[in-house]
Amino acid sequence: MRAVVQRVSQAQVDVAGQTIGQIGPGLLVLVCAMQGDTPDNARAMAAKIAKLRVFKDDDGKMNLSLLQTGGSALVVSQFTLAGDTSRGNRPGFSTAAPPALGKALYEQVVQSLRDQDIETHTGQFGADMAVSLVNDGPVTLWVDL
């Protein structure tokens, strides 16, 4: 699994002009299932995201996790994270999981975050989405599992 995780003060995702997911302080998570990923990988990704220490403590150091701050997550599927540009200018996506598996694993990440009592909102798998955010920091991490 692969994810780009951004600490945000707010984020939202719109489909066809309608807001379908929105959070205040927390994490915007763009997630991609890769060839060979399993439900165990999705659960591990959710656990990693929940425990990432990217929020400031009282001393201003990044020592707190989403679990500790009570922040929310906005999880958006993004198969383009599997994009391979090593052979030219047009990305190839052959390393992404097939759509049916990708959707199931995306949904597993979402459910695993909710199982940890993290308020979790979502985009719409396979939709043309408009994602907006206010990156806090900015803090942006690439996570591969």
C-alpha positions as CSV (number, residue, x, y, z in Angstrom):
1,M,0.0,0.0,0.0
2,R,1.1,3.5,-0.7
3,A,-0.2,6.8,0.8
4,V,0.5,10.4,0.9
5,V,-0.4,11.8,4.3
6,Q,-0.9,15.6,4.8
7,R,-1.4,17.3,8.1
8,V,-4.3,19.7,7.5
9,S,-6.2,22.4,9.4
10,Q,-9.1,21.6,7.0
11,A,-9.8,19.5,3.9
12,Q,-12.7,18.5,1.7
13,V,-13.6,16.5,-1.3
14,D,-16.3,17.3,-3.8
15,V,-17.9,15.2,-6.5
16,A,-20.0,16.9,-9.2
17,G,-20.0,20.1,-7.2
18,Q,-21.2,18.5,-4.0
19,T,-19.1,18.2,-0.9
20,I,-19.1,14.5,0.1
21,G,-16.4,14.6,2.8
22,Q,-15.0,17.3,5.0
23,I,-12.8,17.5,8.1
24,G,-11.3,20.1,10.3
25,P,-7.9,19.5,11.9
26,G,-6.5,16.1,11.1
27,L,-5.0,14.2,8.2
28,L,-5.8,14.1,4.5
29,V,-4.8,10.6,3.3
30,L,-4.4,9.8,-0.4
31,V,-4.2,6.1,-0.6
32,C,-3.4,3.6,-3.4
33,A,-3.5,-0.2,-3.3
34,M,-0.7,-1.8,-5.2
35,Q,-0.4,-5.2,-6.9
36,G,0.0,-7.9,-4.3
37,D,-1.5,-5.9,-1.4
38,T,-3.8,-7.8,1.0
39,P,-6.3,-6.8,3.7
40,D,-3.4,-7.2,6.2
41,N,-1.5,-4.5,4.3
42,A,-4.6,-2.2,4.5
43,R,-5.0,-2.7,8.2
44,A,-1.2,-2.1,8.7
45,M,-1.5,1.2,6.7
46,A,-4.4,2.4,8.9
47,A,-2.5,1.5,12.0
48,K,0.6,3.4,10.8
49,I,-1.5,6.5,9.8
50,A,-3.3,6.5,13.2
51,K,0.1,6.4,15.0
52,L,2.1,8.8,12.9
53,R,3.5,11.4,15.3
54,V,3.0,14.5,13.2
55,F,1.1,16.8,15.5
56,K,2.7,19.3,17.8
57,D,2.9,18.7,21.5
58,D,3.0,21.6,24.1
59,D,6.6,22.2,23.3
60,G,5.9,22.6,19.5
61,K,7.6,19.3,18.6
62,M,5.9,16.7,16.4
63,N,5.2,14.1,19.1
64,L,1.5,13.4,18.9
65,S,-0.6,11.1,16.7
66,L,-4.1,11.4,15.3
67,L,-5.1,8.9,18.1
68,Q,-3.8,11.3,20.7
69,T,-5.1,14.5,19.3
70,G,-8.6,13.3,18.4
71,G,-8.3,14.7,14.9
72,S,-10.2,13.4,11.9
73,A,-9.1,11.7,8.7
74,L,-10.3,12.3,5.2
75,V,-9.3,9.3,3.1
76,V,-9.3,9.6,-0.7
77,S,-8.5,6.8,-3.2
78,Q,-5.8,7.8,-5.6
79,F,-4.5,5.1,-8.0
80,T,-2.2,7.6,-9.6
81,L,0.2,7.2,-6.7
82,A,1.2,4.0,-8.5
83,G,2.3,6.1,-11.5
84,D,5.6,5.0,-13.0
85,T,7.4,7.7,-15.0
86,S,10.7,5.8,-15.4
87,R,10.2,5.0,-19.1
88,G,9.0,8.3,-20.5
89,N,6.6,11.2,-19.8
90,R,3.4,9.2,-19.8
91,P,2.9,7.5,-16.4
92,G,2.1,3.8,-16.4
93,F,-0.1,2.3,-13.7
94,S,0.5,-1.4,-14.0
95,T,1.7,-1.6,-10.4
96,A,-1.7,-0.5,-9.1
97,A,-4.1,-3.1,-7.8
98,P,-7.0,-4.0,-10.1
99,P,-10.0,-1.7,-9.5
100,A,-12.2,-4.3,-7.6
101,L,-9.3,-5.2,-5.2
102,G,-8.2,-1.5,-5.0
103,K,-11.7,-0.5,-3.8
104,A,-11.9,-3.3,-1.3
105,L,-8.5,-2.4,0.2
106,Y,-9.3,1.3,0.2
107,E,-12.5,0.5,2.1
108,Q,-10.5,-1.7,4.5
109,V,-8.2,1.2,5.3
110,V,-11.2,3.4,6.0
111,Q,-12.9,0.8,8.2
112,S,-9.6,0.1,10.1
113,L,-9.3,3.8,10.9
114,R,-12.9,3.9,12.1
115,D,-12.3,0.7,14.2
116,Q,-9.7,2.8,16.1
117,D,-12.4,5.4,16.9
118,I,-10.9,7.9,14.4
119,E,-13.6,10.1,12.8
120,T,-13.1,9.2,9.2
121,H,-14.6,10.7,6.1
122,T,-14.1,9.6,2.5
123,G,-14.0,10.5,-1.1
124,Q,-15.8,8.3,-3.7
125,F,-13.7,5.5,-5.2
126,G,-13.3,5.9,-8.9
127,A,-15.0,9.3,-9.1
128,D,-13.6,12.5,-10.6
129,M,-13.0,14.3,-7.3
130,A,-11.9,17.9,-6.4
131,V,-9.8,17.8,-3.2
132,S,-9.1,21.0,-1.4
133,L,-7.0,21.4,1.7
134,V,-5.1,23.8,4.0
135,N,-1.8,22.0,4.6
136,D,-0.7,22.7,8.2
137,G,3.0,23.1,8.5
138,P,3.2,22.1,5.7
139,V,3.6,18.5,6.8
140,T,3.4,15.9,3.9
141,L,4.7,12.3,4.2
142,W,5.0,9.5,1.7
143,V,4.2,6.1,3.3
144,D,4.9,2.8,1.6
145,L,4.1,-0.5,3.3
